Amino acid sequence: MSPIMQVRIQKFKKNRLGFVCFIVFIVLFILSISAEFIANDKPLLVKYDQHYYMPVLKAYPETHFGGVFETEADYRDPVVQQLIEEKGWSIWPLVRYSYQTPNLDLAVPVPSPPTVQNWLGTDDQGRDVFTRILYGLRISLLFGLALTLFAAFIGIIVGAIQGYYGGWVDLIGQRLLEVWGGLPTLFMVIILVSIFTPSVYWLFLIMLIFGWTELVGIVRAEFLRARHLDYVQAARALGVSDLVIMFRHILPNVISSSLSQLPFMLTANITALTALDFLGYGLPPDAASLGELLLQGKNNLNAPWLALRHAMHSIQDVKNDPSLLLSVQHLHIENQRKEVLVNNLNFDLHVGETVAIVGESGSGKSISGLALLGLLPENLIVTGQALYDEQNLLSLNQNAHLAIRGKKIAMIFQEPMTALNPLHKVERIIGETLLLDGISKEKVRKRVYDLLCDVGMDEPEDKLNRYPHELSGGQRQRVLIASVLAQKPEIIIADEPTTALDVTLQSQVLNLLQLLILNHKMAMILVSHDLNLVRKYANQVIVMNQGQVEEKGTVRNIFQNPKASYTQYLLDHDFGEANALPHKRNLVLSLHRVGVKFPIRKGIFNRVKDYFVAVQPINLRLDRAESIGIVGESGSGKTSLALAIARLIQCSGNVFLLNQDLNRLSQRKLRPLRSNFQIVFQDPLSSLNPRMTVDQIIREGLALKHLKEAEMLIRINEILDKVDLPITVKQRYPHELSGGQRQRVALARAVVLRPKLLILDEPTSALDRTTQRAIVKLLRQLQQDYQMSYLFISHDLQVVKALCQKVLVLKDAKVIEFQDTQALFDKPLNDYTKRLIAASQY
C-alpha cells in the first residue's frame, strides 16, 4: 500500500462519524449477503446415515433422507424432520423462514404482531418481516452497487473524454447532456418499465440509461483542470499517448472527487428502486423488496410493527502593549517519530510591522505559519503559545479557528493553481466571502475590480470572467492575493507570495501589501527564500535552519553584520558564470515568425469572436551547447513561447529542430521525436505525478524508447548520480522529497532521454537561494556533459546571467531587446530592461 493511501486511511479513521457509518454499512452488507445462512427454511447442515449435507447450498431429493418422493425435500415437513432425527441431526439458521415462506401456524390473523418465532411480525401474507427486510436489503444493495459501478464507469469515460479534449467534443457533449438531463427521469423510467415484462435485468438497463450522467460533470471539470497541470504537460512532452495520460496520469489523481460522489449515487439508486417498487413498477412481484415492504406498511396502518421498515430504510440517510498583535512563544513542532521540525521559535508582531522568516527548503518556516492557523496535519505535535486577541491560537478547536481564518489572520499560499478553485471564475473567487457577508452583487463586483487594479492586474474587467487555468502564473498569484485582501485581515501570513511574479511585479505587490499594512493597522509574516525582498520589505528577520533559529534581529543588523555562518552562507549570491560557447556552431533550433494566439469564444455555440495575442511573431536561432535566457514580466508570453516550441500548444510559423519543422508533424509522427526536446516546469511538485515513485517518473520516458530493463536501470542510476541524488531515492514519492530534490528529479526525467534541446520554464523560482545555486551549477555541468542547448525562462536576471550567453527580453508579447548577456547588463537599450536589471540587484 502506498504512503499516500496509508495517510488517507488514517485520516478517514479519525473522522469518527464517517468511519462508524462505514462500519455499519459493511455490517449490513455482510448480513444481507449472508441472508441464506441467517434466515432460511432449510437447515445449514444435515448429518444423515454418516453422510453430511448442506441443503442451504444444494438441493437434495427426499429419498436421500429415507423418504419416498424424488422431489426436493421439504425440511419443514414433520415427516422429513423425523426421518433425519432417526439417523442423524440438523443445524438450522437463527430464523427458520425464507423471504417467501409463510408461517402456517399463526394463532392470529395476518398481519400478525412480533412473536418469538417472527421477531418483527409477519406481513399480510404471513411471511416473516425480518427475513424479507434482510433479503430485500440484499437485493437493494447489490442492485444499487451494480448500477452505481456501471453508471460510474460510463460517466468517468465520457467525462474524461469531454474534459481532456475540450473544444467541440466538450461543447457537443455538454449540449447532449443538457438535453438528456432535462428529461423527466422518473416518468420516463415508469413508462419504459411498464412496456416491458418485469425483470431485474430490464429494470437495471433502463435505470442505467438515465443514471450514468451524474458523474460526467464532476469528472469533466476535474479533467479540464488537470489537463493544464505541469505533470500532464510533462508526460505529453515525453511523448506519452493521450490514452495513457488520461488513465495513468490524470484519472488516478482526480478520482477522489468522483469516489466521494459514489455513496450519494448509491443512496439515490436504492431510493429510486424503492420508489419504483412502492409504485408497483420495480422488481417482479415475488422478489423481496424494500419498496414492497413500505407499500405494505402504508396499506396496513393498523399493524404498527410494519412501520419498522421505515426506520430500516432511513439508514441511507498576552502583553499590555496595545500595538502588539501576535506573540509567539516557544513554538515547538515535532512528528510522531519525535523528529523536531521547529524548535523554540519566539517573536512578537506589532501593528504596521513585517517579520520575515527565511531559510532553505525544510527549515520549518512554512509549517510555522501553518501552525498559527491550525492547518498542520494531525500527526504533528505542536506545543508553545501564539497569543492573539487574548487567545492561544495553538490550542483552539476547529470552530474557533474558522472564526479567525481569513477574517482576522489570512494566508497567501505559494502555489496559486492549487489554492484557487478551478471551477470558479475570478469574480466569484475574490468576491465569494463578500457575498456571504451580505454585500450586494454590484458592490462586490466594484470591490473585486478595485482589488484587481490594486494588485496590478492588466485589463481587470476582462479577467473577472476568466477561470484560473486561463491566467498566467503571475496573474493567478495576484488573484490569490486579492482574494485574501478582500476581507481586510489584521495579520497576513505570506508564504512565498511573489514566487511566480517577475521582479517588477514583486516590488509592486509587496509595495501594495506594505501600504495596506500601514493604512489599515495590519501586520505581515513574510515567509520567503528571497533575501532581496526580505531586505527591502521586512523590519525583523528570523533565520531558520533545519527547525532551529540560527539568528534573529533587525534587517540592518542581519544584512550588514551577520553573526551566524549559516546566515553569511545565505547572503552569498555568487551564481558563477555561464559556460563558454564551443568554437564550432551547429544549429539546433530555429524559429521563423513563430507566434501564439488564443481564441476568444462566446455565444451558445462557443464560436470564435476574437483572438488574444500571447506572442507576436518571433525569429530566433539557438546553437548546440548554447543557452538563451528569456525574461519579461508575468503575462509577457514567456511560457506561451516555451509551450509552443515544445508543441504543447498550437502556434503559427515554423519551429525547426535539427532541420525538421515540428509544426508540420502530426502528434503521432511527433511522439518519437520528443526525446530530442524536453521541458522542465516551474513548480517541481506539480510537474511530478504524486502517485508515481521517482523510479517510475524517470523510467516512463525510457520505456517509450523500448530499451531493455538492464539498460534502463543503468541510465536511471547514471542520471541520478549526475543530478546528485542517492540511488535510495528511487522508491520515494514526490511529497517525500524537498523542493530541491523534486527539481532534480524533474531534471533527471528530462535529461535521461539525452535531448538536444532543454526548455527550462522558471526552474529555480520556487527554490531557496542555496538550492538555486546548486541547480544552476548542476545545469552548467549537465550542459557540458551532454552538450545540450537551453532555452531558460526566468524573471531572476542574476540566475540568467550565470547560465545564459544571450538574453531575449519580452514585454506585452513583443521582443523589445535581444543581446549578448554581458552587453545587456552593461548597456541595456530599453528602459524596461533597465528597470528589470535594477529590480534584480542585490
C-alpha positions, -999 to 999 in steps of 0.1 A, spaced: 0 0 0 14 34 -10 22 60 17 -5 83 2 -31 56 7 -19 49 43 -23 86 52 -58 87 37 -69 57 56 -55 72 89 -74 105 82 -106 85 75 -103 67 107 -101 100 126 -134 110 111 -154 91 137 -188 97 122 -178 87 87 -158 57 100 -187 44 121 -212 48 92 -188 29 70 -186 1 96 -224 0 99 -227 -2 61 -202 -31 59 -220 -50 87 -254 -46 69 -238 -56 36 -222 -87 51 -255 -96 69 -275 -92 37 -250 -112 16 -252 -139 43 -291 -139 43 -294 -176 35 -273 -185 65 -293 -163 89 -328 -168 77 -338 -199 57 -364 -227 56 -336 -252 50 -310 -265 75 -274 -252 73 -260 -287 78 -276 -322 80 -259 -354 91 -278 -384 80 -266 -420 80 -229 -409 84 -232 -385 55 -231 -347 56 -254 -325 35 -257 -287 31 -292 -280 19 -286 -243 21 -262 -246 -8 -276 -276 -27 -310 -292 -33 -314 -328 -22 -343 -351 -30 -363 -365 -2 -351 -400 -10 -316 -390 4 -332 -389 38 -352 -421 36 -383 -405 20 -403 -418 -9 -405 -387 -32 -379 -378 -58 -387 -341 -55 -367 -317 -33 -371 -324 4 -393 -300 23 -374 -297 56 -403 -280 74 -424 -312 68 -426 -331 102 -422 -364 84 -388 -353 68 -377 -339 102 -385 -372 119 -366 -392 92 -335 -370 97 -337 -372 135 -338 -411 134 -304 -414 118 -287 -381 124 -292 -344 132 -296 -310 116 -284 -274 124 -308 -246 115 -303 -209 109 -314 -184 136 -346 -177 117 -364 -207 101 -381 -188 74 -371 -177 39 -384 -145 24 -413 -164 6 -421 -188 34 -454 -182 51 -459 -191 88 -489 -215 87 -491 -219 124 -502 -184 133 -527 -181 161 -540 -147 149 -550 -133 116 -523 -118 93 -505 -94 96 -495 -108 130 -476 -89 156 -440 -98 167 -435 -131 184 -406 -154 194 -408 -171 160 -414 -139 140 -392 -112 156 -407 -83 136 -441 -99 130 -455 -110 96 -469 -93 66 -504 -96 52 -494 -130 36 -479 -144 68 -443 -140 56 -416 -131 82 -409 -94 82 -373 -97 95 -365 -122 67 -380 -100 40 -361 -70 53 -329 -90 52 -334 -103 17 -348 -70 5 -318 -52 18 -295 -75 -1 -312 -71 -35 -314 -33 -30 -277 -31 -20 -265 -54 -48 -287 -37 -74 -277 -3 -62 -240 -12 -61 -240 -27 -96 -260 2 -110 -236 27 -93 -205 10 -106 -217 6 -142 -230 42 -142 -197 55 -127 -177 36 -153 -197 51 -182 -197 86 -166 -160 86 -159 -152 76 -195 -175 102 -210 -164 129 -186 -127 121 -192 -131 124 -230 -150 157 -227 -127 173 -202 -94 161 -218 -101 171 -254 -124 201 -247 -133 222 -277 -161 209 -300 -160 175 -283 -169 191 -250 -194 215 -265 -214 189 -283 -212 166 -253 -225 193 -229 -254 201 -252 -264 165 -254 -261 160 -217 -283 191 -211 -310 177 -233 -307 143 -217 -307 158 -182 -338 178 -190 -359 146 -194 -383 137 -165 -363 107 -154 -388 90 -131 -416 94 -155 -395 80 -184 -384 50 -163 -420 43 -153 -432 45 -190 -404 22 -201 -407 -4 -174 -445 -6 -179 -439 -15 -215 -416 -45 -209 -422 -76 -188 -410 -70 -152 -374 -83 -150 -343 -73 -129 -322 -71 -160 -346 -48 -179 -350 -26 -149 -312 -24 -145 -307 -14 -181 -334 12 -181 -322 28 -149 -286 28 -162 -297 46 -194 -308 75 -172 -283 73 -143 -249 74 -160 -248 112 -164 -244 121 -127 -206 118 -127 -199 133 -161 -199 169 -149 -175 162 -119 -151 141 -140 -152 166 -168 -144 195 -145 -115 177 -129 -101 167 -163 -105 203 -176 -84 214 -146 -59 186 -146 -51 187 -183 -33 221 -178 -12 208 -148 25 206 -152 29 168 -147 4 162 -175 23 186 -198 55 168 -188 40 135 -198 29 149 -231 63 163 -237 78 128 -231 56 116 -260 32 96 -239 -1 88 -257 -34 106 -249 -49 74 -236 -21 67 -212 -21 103 -200 -58 102 -193 -59 69 -174 -24 67 -158 -16 103 -150 -49 123 -147 -76 98 -136 -58 84 -105 -52 119 -93 -87 132 -98 -107 101 -89 -111 112 -53 -138 137 -61 -156 110 -82 -154 84 -54 -168 108 -29 -199 111 -51 -204 73 -52 -222 70 -18 -247 96 -29 -252 78 -62 -257 45 -43 -283 61 -20 -301 77 -49 -302 44 -68 -315 24 -38 -341 52 -32 -352 51 -69 -355 13 -68 -375 15 -36 -398 42 -51 -404 22 -82 -412 -9 -61 -435 11 -40 -454 23 -71 -455 -12 -85 -431 -6 -114 -400 -22 -100 -388 -57 -93 -410 -87 -101 -438 -93 -75 -423 -124 -60 -390 -106 -51 -382 -93 -16 -382 -56 -19 -379 -26 5 -404 -7 -17 -429 -35 -14 -425 -36 24 -431 2 25 -463 -3 5 -474 -30 29 -468 -6 58 -490 20 40 -517 -5 34 -517 -19 69 -516 11 92 -534 -10 118 -502 -30 122 -477 -6 138 -449 -32 137 -448 -28 99 -436 7 104 -402 -7 115 -394 -9 78 -394 29 76 -367 30 103 -347 5 84 -349 25 52 -337 57 69 -303 41 73 -295 57 40 -298 85 52 -6 385 261 12 416 268 -1 451 277 14 467 246 -16 480 226 3 477 193 11 441 199 -10 418 176 7 385 180 32 370 204 47 336 196 65 320 225 84 287 225 67 273 194 78 236 190 67 212 163 77 176 160 63 145 143 53 112 158 88 98 155 100 127 178 119 144 150 120 181 157 107 203 128 106 236 146 124 242 179 118 272 203 106 298 179 98 332 195 88 365 180 64 394 185 44 410 157 33 446 161 9 468 141 25 480 109 54 456 112 67 428 89 85 399 104 104 378 78 112 341 83 139 329 59 158 297 54 163 268 30 137 243 20 128 221 50 140 247 76 105 249 92 94 284 80 62 274 62 49 250 88 54 277 115 29 298 96 5 269 91 6 261 128 -8 296 137 -39 288 116 -43 252 128 -36 238 93 -9 213 102 -16 176 97 -29 158 128 2 136 131 24 167 140 26 176 177 25 214 184 34 230 217 40 265 229 19 297 228 8 320 200 -12 347 217 -36 367 196 -65 387 210 -61 371 243 -63 336 227 -37 309 223 -40 300 186 -22 267 192 -49 253 215 -81 265 196 -106 240 183 -117 239 146 -148 262 151 -127 288 169 -101 287 141 -128 291 115 -138 324 131 -102 336 127 -90 323 94 -94 347 66 -112 373 87 -85 380 113 -55 361 101 -52 353 64 -26 333 44 -13 338 9 -1 304 -3 29 298 -25 12 279 -54 -19 297 -66 -30 270 -91 -37 246 -62 -51 273 -39 -77 287 -64 -110 268 -71 -107 256 -108 -145 256 -112 -150 293 -103 -143 325 -122 -121 352 -108 -150 374 -98 -165 347 -77 -132 335 -62 -124 370 -49 -160 381 -41 -173 349 -25 -166 360 11 -180 395 4 -213 380 -9 -215 358 22 -213 390 43 -244 403 26 -229 428 3 -248 434 -29 -236 419 -62 -230 454 -77 -208 465 -48 -190 432 -48 -181 435 -85 -169 470 -79 -148 459 -50 -133 429 -69 -124 452 -98 -107 477 -74 -87 448 -58 -75 435 -92 -64 471 -100 -46 473 -67 -26 441 -73 -15 453 -107 -38 431 -129 -38 443 -165 -73 445 -181 -91 437 -149 -125 439 -164 -116 411 -188 -101 389 -160 -133 389 -140 -148 363 -162 -118 340 -166 -111 307 -148 -77 302 -131 -64 279 -159 -69 308 -183 -44 330 -164 -7 331 -163 12 320 -131 17 356 -121 -19 366 -127 -31 337 -106 -9 348 -78 -24 383 -80 -59 369 -79 -49 349 -48 -36 380 -31 -67 400 -40 -89 373 -25 -70 375 8 -71 413 9 -109 413 3 -116 406 40 -90 431 53 -75 408 79 -53 421 107 -24 397 100 -13 383 67 9 353 66 25 355 31 42 322 22 64 329 -8 38 354 -21 58 366 -51 74 334 -63 55 334 -96 60 371 -103 86 389 -122 109 413 -103 90 445 -112 57 430 -101 73 416 -70 80 452 -59 46 463 -70 27 437 -50 49 440 -19 46 478 -20 8 473 -21 10 450 9 32 474 28 8 503 21 -22 482 33 -3 473 64 4 509 73 -30 523 63 -52 496 79 -32 488 110 -23 454 98 9 433 101 26 406 80 46 375 85 67 371 53 79 336 46 105 338 18 137 324 5 143 357 -15 167 377 7 165 406 -16 127 410 -8 133 405 29 159 433 29 135 457 12 103 450 30 109 434 64 115 450 98 126 419 117 143 388 103 144 353 117 169 330 100 160 292 104 180 261 96 165 226 100 140 239 125 165 258 146 166 296 148 202 305 137 199 342 141 173 369 146 174 407 146 166 438 126 171 439 89 200 462 92 219 440 117 212 408 98 224 421 64 252 444 75 266 423 103 255 387 101 269 367 130 260 331 122 280 314 94 247 300 80 234 335 76 266 345 58 262 315 36 226 325 26 238 360 18 263 347 -8 247 355 -41 275 344 -64 260 321 -90 291 317 -111 295 324 -148 279 308 -179 298 282 -199 319 293 -228 304 286 -262 320 260 -284 340 273 -314 321 252 -339 285 264 -344 258 237 -350 222 248 -354 198 230 -331 167 252 -330 154 279 -355 122 298 -351 107 316 -381 79 340 -373 66 318 -345 35 334 -329 9 323 -304 -27 335 -301 -57 321 -282 -92 322 -295 -118 341 -275 -151 321 -277 -185 334 -270 -222 325 -275 -242 293 -271 -222 276 -299 -188 287 -285 -178 304 -317 -145 323 -320 -152 360 -318 -116 373 -315 -81 363 -306 -58 371 -277 -22 375 -289 2 359 -264 33 361 -285 39 383 -316 58 366 -345 94 360 -334 126 348 -351 153 330 -331 184 308 -336 199 285 -309 231 266 -314 245 234 -298 255 239 -261 242 275 -262 218 290 -236 194 318 -244 176 334 -215 140 347 -220 130 373 -194 99 395 -190 71 403 -167 42 379 -160 19 376 -190 45 388 -214 44 355 -233 75 336 -220 57 304 -210 34 305 -241 65 307 -263 81 277 -244 50 256 -247 47 265 -284 83 254 -291 76 221 -272 44 217 -293 22 216 -262 1 244 -276 -6 255 -312 14 282 -328 19 298 -362 52 299 -381 79 273 -383 97 256 -355 128 238 -370 145 214 -346 175 196 -362 163 209 -396 129 193 -392 97 215 -390 79 204 -359 48 224 -368 42 203 -398 41 170 -379 11 153 -366 11 142 -329 17 106 -340 48 115 -360 59 139 -333 60 115 -304 91 95 -315 110 129 -318 100 143 -284 131 127 -268 151 153 -287 135 182 -269 123 183 -233 108 208 -209 113 214 -172 85 233 -154 85 259 -127 69 241 -98 86 208 -93 58 194 -71 31 200 -96 52 187 -125 57 153 -109 28 128 -107 21 123 -69 11 87 -74 44 76 -91 77 69 -75 109 86 -86 119 54 -105 86 53 -123 88 90 -132 122 88 -147 116 54 -163 84 65 -182 103 83 -210 128 55 -214 100 29 -216 88 47 -248 122 40 -264 117 3 -258 150 -2 -241 159 -34 -222 154 -34 -185 192 -36 -178 199 -6 -200 171 14 -184 184 6 -149 220 17 -159 207 50 -174 184 57 -144 213 51 -119 236 72 -141 213 102 -143 205 101 -105 243 103 -99 245 132 -124 219 152 -105 234 144 -71 206 122 -59 212 89 -40 200 56 -55 178 51 -25 155 79 -36 141 58 -64 114 43 -43 102 75 -28 72 97 -38 74 134 -47 59 145 -14 87 128 5 113 150 -12 124 185 -6 118 212 -32 154 210 -45 153 172 -47 120 174 -66 135 198 -92 165 174 -96 141 146 -103 123 168 -129 157 175 -145 166 138 -144 134 128 -161 142 152 -190 180 147 -193 178 109 -191 165 110 -226 196 129 -237 177 157 -256 194 182 -279 172 210 -265 161 215 -229 134 242 -222 135 254 -186 105 273 -175 113 291 -142 131 260 -129 146 279 -99 119 304 -89 103 282 -63 136 273 -46 157 289 -19 189 307 -28 211 279 -17 192 253 -38 191 278 -67 229 280 -67 231 242 -67 206 238 -95 224 265 -117 257 247 -111 241 214 -120 226 228 -152 261 241 -163 276 207 -156 249 188 -175 253 212 -204 290 204 -205 285 167 -202 257 163 -228 262 194 -250 226 204 -246 211 237 -257 190 256 -232 160 280 -235 160 294 -200 129 313 -189 132 333 -157 124 366 -140 156 364 -120 182 381 -141 210 371 -117 203 334 -125 200 342 -162 234 359 -161 250 329 -145 237 304 -171 230 321 -205 252 336 -232 223 356 -247 192 372 -233 158 379 -250 135 404 -233 97 401 -238 71 427 -230 35 427 -239 41 397 -262 68 415 -282 106 412 -283 119 445 -272 156 436 -268 180 407 -277 217 410 -268 246 391 -255 242 387 -217 272 409 -207 262 436 -232 227 436 -220 238 441 -183 264 467 -193 244 487 -218 207 479 -218 189 496 -248 154 497 -234 141 515 -203 121 484 -194 152 463 -194 169 488 -172 141 485 -147 144 447 -147 181 449 -140 177 475 -113 150 454 -95 171 423 -96 202 439 -80 213 428 -45 
